[in-house]
Amino acid sequence: MTDKLTVSVLGTGIMGAAMARSLLRAGHTVRAWNRTRAKAGPLAADGAHVAGTPAEAVESADVVLTVLHDGPATLETMRLAAPALRRGGVWAQSTTAGLEGVAELAGFARGHGLLFYDAPVLGTRQPAEAGQLTVLAAGPAEGRDTVTPVFDAVGARTVWTGEDGAAGSATRLKLVANSWVLAVTSAVGETLALAEALDVEPDAFLGLIEGGPLDMGYLRAKAGLILDGPLAPAQFAVNTAAKDARLIVRAGEQHGVRLDVAAAGAERLERVAGRGHGDEDMAAAYYASFDEPPA
């Protein structure tokens, strides 16, 4: 197997478009599709073939890479692609689909004779554009020589969690990691909202913790977006974060763990999405702390 592949990228939103460009830079042939064709169109200038249907996109592909919003959207798209899927082909799904979602996707893969890799990624727009994502991957050893060049193109590191994608070990690790990301994001927003309400300068708080054990780069990054912007284009959009938060809460419920912080965070994200911030960076959850936008 040559390390230059034909890769079908289904879903070219924030992450999918960036991953497609990383694949093109690595010398792979990319066949891209998106439900809203205008989002895939700009990839043509980078050398991608923009397909009109999922089936057209997966035709002759060595690897199918799905980067869609959620499990149901991924399953629907793969069903549309099914007539052109090659038995024995490799499918890497990079959606945060949740435990039930991964099981459904793996079932589809079994039914169509595909080598299935559960491969969600850790990272946001900026590392995606730089090809510096962390790929969390689970799947059979027999197809790894084929899928590894794809993971190497989009990521700086691949963490293998198992040989059975259907078991969802990669998705489980992704849910744990995202629970931390979302909790910190909510905490940053609430802390700055409280500072606003109490007439405390944010720089006073940030200076107080600077360089100590309470300081962290992620706090600085999200606080910077809240204080100085821009919140768009999003690094990690509110709508996607809200979806992930609900998947985390659901996973906890299924395993007898009550995740009060995650549930509250999901509610905050959904509230602020309802106010028109859904496509902005998830740092916009800050605005959920106010009945009226702060001055």
C-alpha positions as CSV (number, residue, x, y, z in Angstrom):
1,M,0.0,0.0,0.0
2,T,1.4,3.3,-1.0
3,D,1.4,6.0,1.6
4,K,-0.3,8.4,-0.9
5,L,-4.0,7.6,-0.7
6,T,-7.4,8.6,-2.0
7,V,-9.3,9.9,1.0
8,S,-13.0,10.7,1.0
9,V,-13.8,13.4,3.5
10,L,-17.5,13.5,4.3
11,G,-18.3,16.7,6.3
12,T,-16.3,19.9,5.6
13,G,-17.2,22.1,8.5
14,I,-14.7,23.7,10.8
15,M,-12.8,20.5,11.5
16,G,-13.4,18.6,8.3
17,A,-12.2,21.3,5.9
18,A,-9.1,21.8,8.0
19,M,-8.4,18.1,8.0
20,A,-9.0,17.9,4.2
21,R,-6.4,20.6,3.7
22,S,-3.9,18.8,5.9
23,L,-4.4,15.6,3.8
24,L,-3.9,17.6,0.6
25,R,-0.7,19.1,2.0
26,A,0.6,15.6,2.7
27,G,0.1,14.7,-0.9
28,H,-3.1,12.6,-0.7
29,T,-5.9,12.8,-3.2
30,V,-9.0,14.2,-1.4
31,R,-12.6,13.7,-2.6
32,A,-14.8,16.0,-0.4
33,W,-18.5,16.3,0.2
34,N,-20.7,18.4,2.5
35,R,-24.4,18.7,2.8
36,T,-24.1,22.4,2.1
37,R,-22.0,22.3,-1.0
38,A,-20.8,25.9,-0.5
39,K,-18.8,24.8,2.6
40,A,-16.9,22.2,0.5
41,G,-16.5,24.4,-2.6
42,P,-13.4,26.4,-1.4
43,L,-11.5,23.1,-1.1
44,A,-11.4,22.9,-4.9
45,A,-8.9,25.7,-5.0
46,D,-6.6,23.6,-2.7
47,G,-6.8,20.7,-5.1
48,A,-9.7,18.6,-3.7
49,H,-12.4,17.1,-5.9
50,V,-15.7,18.4,-4.6
51,A,-18.4,15.7,-5.0
52,G,-22.1,16.2,-5.4
53,T,-23.1,13.2,-3.4
54,P,-21.6,11.0,-0.6
55,A,-21.6,8.1,-3.1
56,E,-19.6,10.0,-5.6
57,A,-17.2,11.1,-2.9
58,V,-16.4,7.6,-1.7
59,E,-16.0,6.1,-5.1
60,S,-12.5,4.5,-5.4
61,A,-11.5,5.8,-1.9
62,D,-8.8,4.0,0.1
63,V,-10.1,5.6,3.3
64,V,-13.5,7.2,4.1
65,L,-13.1,9.9,6.8
66,T,-16.3,11.2,8.3
67,V,-16.2,14.5,10.2
68,L,-19.9,15.3,10.7
69,H,-21.9,16.9,13.5
70,D,-23.1,13.8,15.3
71,G,-23.8,10.1,15.1
72,P,-27.2,10.3,13.3
73,A,-25.8,12.7,10.6
74,T,-22.9,10.3,10.1
75,L,-25.1,7.2,9.8
76,E,-27.5,9.0,7.4
77,T,-24.5,10.1,5.2
78,M,-23.0,6.6,5.2
79,R,-26.3,5.2,4.1
80,L,-26.3,7.6,1.1
81,A,-22.7,6.5,0.4
82,A,-23.5,2.8,0.7
83,P,-23.9,2.0,-3.0
84,A,-20.3,3.0,-3.8
85,L,-18.6,1.7,-0.6
86,R,-16.0,-1.0,-1.3
87,R,-16.2,-4.2,0.9
88,G,-13.0,-4.4,2.9
89,G,-12.5,-0.6,2.7
90,V,-11.4,1.5,5.6
91,W,-13.7,3.9,7.4
92,A,-12.4,6.2,10.1
93,Q,-15.2,8.1,11.9
94,S,-14.0,11.3,13.7
95,T,-17.3,12.5,15.0
96,T,-17.9,12.7,18.7
97,A,-20.8,10.4,18.4
98,G,-21.4,9.1,22.0
99,L,-21.4,5.5,23.1
100,E,-24.7,4.6,21.5
101,G,-23.8,6.4,18.3
102,V,-20.5,4.5,17.9
103,A,-22.3,1.2,18.4
104,E,-24.7,2.1,15.6
105,L,-21.9,3.2,13.3
106,A,-19.9,0.0,14.0
107,G,-23.0,-2.0,13.2
108,F,-23.3,-0.3,9.8
109,A,-19.6,-1.0,9.1
110,R,-20.1,-4.7,9.9
111,G,-23.1,-4.9,7.6
112,H,-21.1,-3.4,4.7
113,G,-17.9,-5.3,5.3
114,L,-15.8,-2.2,6.3
115,L,-12.8,-2.0,8.5
116,F,-14.1,0.4,11.2
117,Y,-11.9,2.8,13.1
118,D,-13.4,4.9,16.0
119,A,-11.2,8.0,15.7
120,P,-12.4,11.1,17.3
121,V,-9.9,14.0,17.5
122,L,-8.8,16.2,20.3
123,G,-8.3,19.8,19.3
124,T,-10.0,22.8,17.8
125,R,-9.9,24.9,14.6
126,Q,-6.3,26.2,15.0
127,P,-4.6,22.8,15.6
128,A,-6.8,21.3,12.9
129,E,-5.6,23.9,10.4
130,A,-2.0,23.2,11.4
131,G,-2.4,19.4,11.2
132,Q,-1.6,19.2,14.9
133,L,-4.7,17.4,16.3
134,T,-4.5,14.4,18.6
135,V,-6.2,11.4,17.1
136,L,-7.8,8.9,19.5
137,A,-8.1,5.7,17.6
138,A,-9.4,2.2,18.0
139,G,-9.6,-0.4,15.3
140,P,-8.2,-3.6,13.8
141,A,-4.5,-4.1,13.2
142,E,-5.0,-5.3,9.7
143,G,-6.0,-1.9,8.3
144,R,-3.6,0.3,10.3
145,D,-1.0,0.6,7.5
146,T,-3.8,2.1,5.4
147,V,-5.3,4.5,7.9
148,T,-2.1,5.6,9.7
149,P,-1.0,8.0,6.9
150,V,-4.4,9.7,7.3
151,F,-4.0,10.1,11.0
152,D,-0.4,11.3,10.5
153,A,-1.5,14.0,8.1
154,V,-4.2,15.4,10.3
155,G,-2.6,15.0,13.7
156,A,0.7,15.4,15.6
157,R,0.0,12.3,17.7
158,T,-2.2,9.2,17.5
159,V,-3.2,7.5,20.7
160,W,-4.4,3.9,20.1
161,T,-6.9,2.7,22.7
162,G,-7.8,-0.7,21.4
163,E,-8.3,-3.0,18.4
164,D,-12.1,-3.0,18.4
165,G,-13.7,0.3,17.2
166,A,-17.1,-1.0,18.1
167,A,-16.1,-1.1,21.8
168,G,-15.9,2.7,21.7
169,S,-12.7,3.0,23.8
170,A,-11.5,6.0,21.7
171,T,-14.9,7.7,22.1
172,R,-14.9,7.0,25.9
173,L,-11.5,8.7,26.2
174,K,-12.8,11.6,24.1
175,L,-15.9,12.1,26.3
176,V,-13.7,12.1,29.4
177,A,-11.4,14.7,27.8
178,N,-14.2,16.9,26.6
179,S,-15.9,16.8,30.1
180,W,-12.8,18.6,31.4
181,V,-12.7,21.0,28.5
182,L,-16.3,21.9,28.9
183,A,-16.1,22.2,32.7
184,V,-13.1,24.6,32.4
185,T,-14.9,26.7,29.7
186,S,-18.0,27.0,31.9
187,A,-15.8,28.0,34.9
188,V,-14.0,30.7,32.9
189,G,-17.3,32.2,31.8
190,E,-18.9,32.2,35.2
191,T,-15.7,33.6,36.9
192,L,-15.5,36.5,34.5
193,A,-19.3,37.1,34.7
194,L,-19.0,37.3,38.5
195,A,-16.1,39.7,38.1
196,E,-18.3,41.9,35.9
197,A,-21.1,41.8,38.4
198,L,-18.8,42.7,41.4
199,D,-16.9,45.4,39.6
200,V,-13.7,43.5,39.7
201,E,-11.3,44.1,36.8
202,P,-10.6,40.8,35.1
203,D,-6.9,41.6,35.0
204,A,-7.0,41.8,38.8
205,F,-8.1,38.1,38.9
206,L,-5.8,37.0,36.1
207,G,-2.9,38.8,37.7
208,L,-3.6,37.2,41.1
209,I,-3.3,33.7,39.8
210,E,-0.6,34.3,37.3
211,G,2.2,31.7,37.3
212,G,0.7,29.8,40.2
213,P,-1.1,26.4,40.4
214,L,-4.5,27.9,39.5
215,D,-3.2,29.4,36.3
216,M,-3.5,27.6,33.0
217,G,-3.1,28.3,29.3
218,Y,-6.7,27.3,28.5
219,L,-8.0,29.8,31.0
220,R,-6.0,32.5,29.3
221,A,-7.2,31.5,25.8
222,K,-10.9,31.5,26.6
223,A,-10.7,34.6,28.8
224,G,-9.0,36.3,25.9
225,L,-11.9,35.4,23.6
226,I,-14.5,36.6,26.1
227,L,-12.7,39.9,26.9
228,D,-11.2,40.8,23.5
229,G,-12.8,38.5,20.9
230,P,-13.3,37.5,18.3
231,L,-15.9,34.8,19.1
232,A,-16.2,34.0,15.4
233,P,-15.1,32.1,13.6
234,A,-15.3,29.6,16.4
235,Q,-12.5,27.4,17.5
236,F,-15.2,25.0,19.0
237,A,-18.7,26.2,18.4
238,V,-21.4,26.5,21.0
239,N,-23.8,24.1,19.1
240,T,-21.2,21.4,18.9
241,A,-20.1,21.9,22.5
242,A,-23.8,21.6,23.7
243,K,-24.2,18.3,21.7
244,D,-21.0,16.9,23.3
245,A,-22.1,18.0,26.8
246,R,-25.4,16.1,26.4
247,L,-23.5,13.0,25.2
248,I,-21.3,13.2,28.3
249,V,-24.2,13.5,30.6
250,R,-25.9,10.6,28.9
251,A,-22.8,8.4,29.2
252,G,-22.6,9.2,32.9
253,E,-26.3,8.2,33.4
254,Q,-25.7,4.9,31.5
255,H,-22.9,4.1,33.9
256,G,-24.4,5.2,37.2
257,V,-22.5,8.5,37.5
258,R,-24.3,11.8,38.1
259,L,-22.6,14.6,36.3
260,D,-24.1,17.8,37.7
261,V,-21.5,20.2,36.4
262,A,-21.7,18.7,32.8
263,A,-25.5,18.9,33.0
264,A,-25.4,22.5,34.1
265,G,-22.9,23.3,31.4
266,A,-25.1,21.8,28.7
267,E,-28.0,23.9,29.9
268,R,-25.9,27.0,29.7
269,L,-24.7,26.2,26.2
270,E,-28.2,25.5,25.0
271,R,-29.5,28.7,26.5
272,V,-26.9,30.9,24.8
273,A,-27.4,29.0,21.5
274,G,-31.0,30.0,21.8
275,R,-29.9,33.6,22.0
276,G,-28.2,33.4,18.6
277,H,-24.7,32.5,19.7
278,G,-24.7,28.9,18.4
279,D,-22.1,29.4,15.7
280,E,-19.8,31.3,18.0
281,D,-16.9,29.9,20.0
282,M,-18.1,28.0,23.1
283,A,-16.6,30.8,25.2
284,A,-19.8,32.6,24.4
285,A,-21.4,30.6,27.1
286,Y,-20.3,33.5,29.3
287,Y,-23.4,35.4,28.1
288,A,-25.6,32.7,29.7
289,S,-24.8,34.3,33.1
290,F,-26.8,37.5,32.2
291,D,-30.5,38.1,31.6
292,E,-29.4,41.0,29.4
293,P,-26.1,41.3,27.5
294,P,-23.5,43.1,29.7
295,A,-22.6,46.6,28.7
